[in-house]
Amino acid sequence: MYDTIASMQPEVLAAYIGGGGALIGVILGIAGTLGAARIQARGATDQANAARDAATTQAAAVLRQQARDARRPVYARALAAGRAYKARAELFADGSAVPEGLDDVAAELEAAVALVELEGPHVLETAAAHLLAQTTTLGRFVIDNRALLRAVHQISSANQIPDELTPEQVQAANRLEMALGALRLSTSRIDPRWRRFLFSRRGTEGPELRRALREWAAARPGTPPEPSDDDVSAYHADLDHAQTALADALSTGLLTSDQASELLHYCSREGGSADVRPTHLDAAVNALEQALTAFRSQAQAVLHEGEDVSGVHPAG
């Protein structure tokens, strides 16, 4: 082979060499073109992926905004219904009105909570369920204790709006408020597990009462120590004064017999301050207010998720 190449004329050899170079140039040109095409195709693919990602992100943002727009009136309705229920229940709790129309407000709240359950998310479903439970607790207390609450309103009216009462009723209300306040204070010094028993034994004194206390405790293991003679005497004395004051209130027409009975049972079994207003009522109102606040905060967090709300003040 080398002899053949050596025997070639210079012109022929140069032609071969030139042809080979041209072929190599063609090959390199094709390779360069293919490489450029690949780079261009890769760039186009990256652009397409970026455009697709941008479209997906934008679509997700639109969907989130649509969800917020749909949820906002649902949350607002539930919050408004809860507040309306609280306002109506407090009106009745004040004793200034009978508990009518509360069922209508409750039905509106239940419908609003059902919509929250459909819209979600779960954290709002839980908050709405808690809100509904607290309104139910307050409403049940108001309805079950309407005679007591009306009686408390009648007593407080003696100082707040005395023109609605006769002079005899104002005097009876003032005496009754003092007597019932004293009874609540003496009741608070008696263990709750003894109060019902002592109430049923009013009029019983001395050794007979003490023997009855021991027998009652012996039949109930775990009963707390017997109340002292002084506490029992004070309780029964205040109970007698309250009964006398209630009789005066009945004679003046300040209270009905049902209202008087509710007041006596409540103050003789629920200890506390001299204020006659039921403490359970205040607890139920406060619990509902806390549930409203929690629902509002959770709703704001969901509606403004991912936003900078540092300068946004919560709605009242």
MOQUI-V386867 format. One record per backbone hydrogen bond with DSSP energy under -1.0 kcal/mol. NH is the residue of the N-H (numbers start at 1). CO is the residue of the C=O. E is the energy in kcal/mol with one decimal. If there is no record, write none. Layout:
nh=(NH/NH)
co=(CO/CO)
e=(E/E)
//
This chain:
nh=(5/6/7/13/14/15/16/17/18/19/20/21/22/23/24/25/26/27/28/29/30/31/32/33/34/35/36/37/38/39/40/41/42/43/44/45/46/47/48/49/50/51/52/53/54/55/56/57/58/59/60/61/62/63/64/65/66/67/68/69/70/71/72/75/76/77/78/79/80/81/82/83/84/85/86/87/88/89/90/91/92/93/94/95/100/105/106/107/108/109/110/111/112/113/114/115/116/117/118/119/120/125/126/127/128/129/130/131/132/133/134/135/136/137/138/139/140/141/142/143/144/145/146/149/150/151/152/153/154/155/156/157/158/159/160/161/164/165/170/171/172/173/174/175/176/177/178/179/180/181/182/183/184/185/186/187/188/190/194/198/199/200/201/202/204/209/210/211/212/213/214/215/216/217/218/219/220/223/232/233/234/235/236/237/238/239/240/241/242/243/244/245/246/247/248/249/250/251/252/254/255/260/261/262/263/264/265/266/267/268/269/270/272/282/283/284/285/286/287/288/289/290/291/292/293/294/295/296/297/298/299/300/301/302/303/304/305/307/312)
co=(1/2/3/9/10/11/12/13/14/15/16/17/18/19/20/21/22/23/24/25/26/27/28/29/30/31/32/33/34/35/36/37/38/39/40/41/42/43/44/45/46/47/48/49/50/51/52/53/54/55/56/57/58/59/60/61/62/63/64/65/66/67/68/71/72/73/74/75/76/77/78/79/80/81/82/83/84/85/86/87/88/89/90/92/98/101/102/103/104/105/106/107/108/109/110/111/112/113/114/115/116/121/122/123/124/125/126/127/128/129/130/131/132/133/134/135/136/137/138/139/140/141/143/145/146/147/148/149/150/151/152/153/155/156/156/157/161/162/166/167/168/169/170/171/172/173/174/175/176/177/178/179/180/181/182/183/184/187/191/194/195/196/197/199/201/205/206/207/208/209/210/211/212/213/214/215/217/220/228/229/230/231/232/233/234/235/236/237/238/239/240/241/242/243/244/245/246/247/248/249/249/256/257/258/259/260/261/262/263/264/266/266/184/278/279/280/281/282/283/284/285/286/287/288/289/290/291/292/293/294/295/296/297/298/299/300/302/304/309)
e=(-2.2/-2.3/-1.8/-2.4/-2.5/-1.7/-2.4/-2.6/-2.7/-2.6/-2.6/-2.4/-2.2/-2.3/-2.5/-2.5/-2.4/-2.5/-3.0/-2.5/-2.7/-2.5/-2.6/-2.4/-2.6/-2.5/-2.6/-2.3/-2.4/-2.5/-2.6/-2.7/-2.8/-2.3/-2.2/-2.4/-2.6/-2.4/-2.5/-2.8/-2.7/-2.6/-2.5/-2.9/-2.5/-2.4/-2.5/-2.7/-2.6/-2.6/-2.6/-2.3/-2.4/-2.5/-2.5/-2.3/-2.5/-2.4/-2.5/-2.8/-2.0/-2.4/-2.7/-2.9/-2.6/-2.1/-1.9/-2.5/-2.6/-2.5/-2.3/-2.1/-2.4/-2.2/-2.2/-2.5/-2.4/-2.9/-2.5/-1.6/-1.8/-2.9/-1.7/-1.7/-2.5/-1.5/-2.4/-2.3/-1.8/-2.0/-2.4/-2.1/-2.2/-2.6/-2.0/-1.5/-1.8/-2.0/-1.3/-2.4/-3.1/-1.8/-2.5/-1.8/-2.6/-2.3/-2.1/-2.1/-2.4/-2.1/-2.2/-2.0/-2.0/-2.0/-2.3/-2.8/-2.5/-2.0/-2.4/-2.4/-2.8/-1.7/-1.2/-2.9/-2.2/-1.9/-2.3/-2.0/-2.0/-2.0/-2.6/-1.8/-1.3/-1.1/-1.8/-1.6/-1.8/-1.9/-2.3/-2.2/-2.4/-2.5/-2.2/-2.3/-2.4/-2.6/-1.8/-2.3/-2.9/-1.9/-2.2/-2.0/-2.2/-1.8/-2.3/-2.3/-1.7/-1.8/-2.5/-2.5/-2.5/-2.0/-1.0/-1.2/-2.4/-1.0/-2.2/-2.6/-1.8/-2.3/-2.0/-2.3/-2.3/-2.2/-2.4/-1.4/-1.3/-1.6/-2.4/-2.8/-2.5/-2.3/-2.6/-2.4/-2.5/-2.0/-2.2/-2.2/-2.2/-2.1/-2.2/-2.4/-2.4/-2.1/-1.8/-2.1/-2.3/-2.0/-1.5/-1.9/-1.0/-2.4/-2.3/-2.3/-2.3/-2.2/-2.4/-2.5/-2.6/-1.6/-1.2/-2.3/-1.1/-1.2/-2.0/-2.2/-2.5/-2.5/-2.2/-1.9/-2.2/-2.3/-1.9/-2.2/-2.2/-2.4/-2.2/-2.4/-2.3/-2.3/-2.5/-2.3/-2.1/-2.0/-2.6/-2.0/-1.0/-2.3/-1.4)
//
